[in-house]
Amino acid sequence: MSTGTQAVAPGLPQFYQPIEQST
């Protein structure tokens, strides 16, 4: 789970992407 910019599911990306892009 090192890739936070990668989308695992249609609902997870919203939680993973924003965290690494702009928290």
Protein Blocks (a to p, Z undefined) as FASTA:
>chain_A
ZZlmbcfbfklmmmmmmmmmoZZ
